[in-house]
Amino acid sequence: MTRGRLPLLCLVLFAAAACGRDRAPARHFDGAAALAYAGAQVAFGPRVPGTEGHARTAAWLDSLLQARADTVVVQRWTHATLRGDTIPLVNLVARFNPASTQRILFVAHWDTRPRSDGPAAAPADSATPVPGANDGASGVAVLLGIADALAAAPPSIGVDLLFVDGEDYGLFAEKKDVLIGSRYYALHPVGPPPLYAVLFDMVGDRDLRLSREGNSMVGAPEVVELVWTTAADAGFGDVFVGHEGTTVDDDHVELQKGGIRAVDVIDFSYGPNHSWWHTPNDTMDKISARSLEIVGTVALALVQRAE
């Protein structure tokens, strides 16, 4: 057993007290505030790299995080696309208790898709950017709500909030120009390796059901068990359901390639027959404060469990 694995196994197999730690006080996640954060992102317009909405959102995120985190690291670079375009990309890392070597990493992508090309998208909408209330804004809203809670009650362990860019830009079928920000972070990590990472993507659906994603089960099954057990202990076993669901190529896969034990918390059944995904119908009326609060509460319980 390697030294790096022991803390994670301790988190998975035992309560915090069994690892010799006192339980930290519970923190409150404000679902209404998180919903407002999602609405603010959508109000900026599509967050497509190279657009005004993208630049305004990056500045807004930086401002919010600077006021909440101990340290904010901004990663800026340009990416040459398959078509030969050059797009500006920005990752932001909000760090709490940066001196701690025992860390948890929470992740969400903040960009939105430049075209509505989901299976249920109408041909006339193919050139329309996706509003991204759920696919983009919901995960970011959860991370911002976590930042609020940790600013109010600083953690005794290290927590990093990673906002990745360029997840949704290109062609998933060809694995071109997608998952760009997480791939960049895997090559340029900030701080010591985390015990584990949890990606939040499409977690605002009013009818939220979170099954165990396939690549997470292959790459970090013990982290999946930890997250779903924590959710059940918090009273959300009806939302974090026990069966294995869809296998998704998402940011956690790129983090796994970089040696991080990362899992994906995602509800990939969005709308009747998945009809709102990557369409103009991914709007604020489809997500709820309650769903965001459930996911954010589980994230904070993971922090508490590690303290």
N, C-alpha and C positions, 0 to 999 in steps of 0.2 A: 504494500500500500504506500503510495507516495504521500509526501507531506502535504501537497496541495489538495489532495482528495479528502483528507480527514475532516476539515471543517464542513465540507459539503455533506459528507455522509452523516456527520453529527446533526446537521440541520434536518436532513431527510428522515433519519431513523429515530431521533429522540426529540423530546420537548426541549425548549431552551434551558430550562432548569437542570435537565440531565447533563447538559454540557457545561454546567458550572456557572451559568449566567442568571442574574435576576431578571424577571420579566419587566420590560419597559412599559411605561404607561401607553394606553391605546391612543391613537391619533384619529381625528375625525376627517373624513373625506367629504367635501361639499359638492354634491352632485349638481345642484343648481348653478354654482359657480363654474363647474366644468362645462355645463351646457352653454353657458354664456361665452366661455373661451372658444367652444366650437363655433358658435354663431359669429364671433368676431373674425375667425379665420375665413369663414364663408363670405362674410361681408367684404373682405379684401378682394374677392373675385378668385378666379382660378390661380392656383399657386404653381404655375408651370415655369420651370427654369427659364430665365431670360425675359419674363414679363414683369410689368409693374406690380401686379399682385404678389408675385414671388418675392420681389425686393422689399416691398412694404411688410410682408409677413416676417421675413428674416429680421428686419430691424425691430419689429414688435416683439418677437420672441427674445431677441437679445436683450431688449430693455426689461422685459418681465423677469428674465432669468437673472440678470445682473442684480436686481432688487431682492432676489430670494436666495440664491445659492451662495456658497462660500467662494466659489471660483467658477468662471465660465470660460471654456475653451472654444474658440471659433475656428473651424477648419474651412478654408476657402481654397478652391481650385477650379480649373476649367477642364471640361470633358469634351473630347472630340467624338462625335457621334458617328454611327455607321454611314450616315448620309454626308458626312463631311462638315457638319455644323459644329460650332464651338459654343457650349453652354456653361454659364457660371453656376457653380453648386456650392452649398453651404451646409456643413454639419455643425450643430451646436451641442456642447457637452456641459451640462450643469452639474457641478460637483459639490456634494455635501460631505463634511468631515474628510477633506482630501488627504489628510495625514494618515488615515487608517489604511492598513494593507488588506483588511478583510472587507470586501466590497460586493455590492449587488449592482447589476446594471439593468436598467429599464429602458426600453427602446420603442420609438414610434417613427414613422415617416411623416414628413410634413408637406411634401409636394403633392400635386394632384395630376391626374392623367390629362394630356393635351387633346385627347380625342375620345369620343363616346363610341366604343367599339365592342361593348359587351355583347353576349349572345342575344340579349333581348333589345339591344339598341336598334332604333329605326334607321334605315339607310340615310334618311335626310339629316340625321343627327351626327353623322360620322365625323364631321369637322368641328363639332361642338365640344369644348372642354368639359370635363366632369366637375360639378360643383364640389364634390368631395366632403360632404358633411360627415359621412361614415368612413369612407375610404380616404383617410388622411386626418381630418379634423378630430375624429373621436379619439384616436390614440394619443394625439398631441394634447387634447383636453385632459385626458387622464394623467399624462405626465405633468401638466401644469398644476393640476389639483394635488398631485403628490408633492410638487415643489412648495405649494402653499402650506401643506401639512408639515413638511420637514423644516420649513423656515420657522414655523410656530413652535415646533418641538424638535430640535436638532437631534439627529440619530447618533447613537454611540458607535455604530459601524459606519463604513463608507457607503454612500449611495451615489451613483452616477445616473443622470438622465440624458440619454442620447437621442437627439432629434436628427434623423438622417434624411438626406435629400436624394432626389433622383431615383426613387424606388419605382415610380410608375411611368417613366418617360417613354420607353421604347417598346420593343416587341418581346413579350414573355415567351411566345411559342418558339422563337429563335434564340432566346436568352441574350438579346442584344439591347444595350442601353437601358437596362433595368437593374435594380438593386445596387445602384452605383455608389450611393453614400455608405451603405453597410460594407461593401467591398473595400471602399477607401478606408473606412475606420478599421477594418480587420488588418489592413496593411500599416495603418498609422494609429495604433491604440493610444489611449490617454491613461496614464497611471498603471498600476499593477493589474494583472489579470483578475477579473471578478470571480467570485465563487460560482456564479452562474448569471445568465441574462434571460430576461423575459421580454418578448416583443408583444406589443399591443397593437392590433390592426383590425379595423372594422369591428369595434367593440361597443358601438352605440346603438345598435338596432333595438327598436322598441320590443321586439320579440326575441330577446337575446337567448341563444343556446350555444354554449361553448363546449365542443367535443375535443377530444385529444388528437391533435394534428399529427399526421403520419411521420413527417420528417423530424418532428420533435421526439416522437416515440423511438425512432431509430437513433438519433444523435444524442439525446440526453433524457432517457426514460426516467431516471431518478429525480430530475428536476420537474418533469411533468407530474410525477407522483407527489412531489412536495407542493406544487402549486394547487393541484386539484384537492389534495388532502386539506390544505389550508383553507381553500374555498368552502369545503364541506364543513370544516370546524367553525367557520364564520356564518354558517346557515345558508349557504348558497349552492348546495348540492343539486338543486333543481335547475340551476343555470349552468354550472360547470358539470356537465353530465359525464358519466363514466366511460362511455364507449369511444372507440377510435373513429374519427371522422375523415374528412378530406385530407389528402396530402397536398401541400401547397409549397411552391417555390417562393419563398419570401425572405425578408432580410435576415432571419435567423439562420438560414442555410449558409449565407456568406460569413456570418459570425462563427458558425461551427467550423467552417473551413479555416478560419483563423485561430482555432484552438479554444474557442469560448463555448461553454456548455449552454447553448441557447435554445429556447423553446418559443413557440408561437401561440399566443392566445388570440384566436380569430374565430369569428362567426361568419363562415363562408356561405351561409344560406341567407341571402339578403333580399327580401321581397318575395312575392309569389314566384316560385320556380326560379329563384335567383335573378329576378328581372330588373332589379335596381342597380346592380353592380355595373360599373363603367358605363353609366347612362346619365342623361341630364336629370334623372329622377333621384339621384343621390343627394337629397336636400334635407334641410333641418327638420322638417315635419316627420322624417323617418326615424329620428333618433330621440332618446329620452335621457333626462337627468338620472332617472333610476338605474338604467343600464350602466351609465358611466360611474355612478356611485358604487354599484356592486363591484365592478372591476377595480376601481380605485381603492375600495376598502380591502379587497384581497391583496393588492400590492402593498398597502401599508401593513397588513397583517404579516406579510412575508418579511418586511423590515423588522417588525416587532419580534418575530420568531427568531431572527438572527441576532438580536441584541442580548 
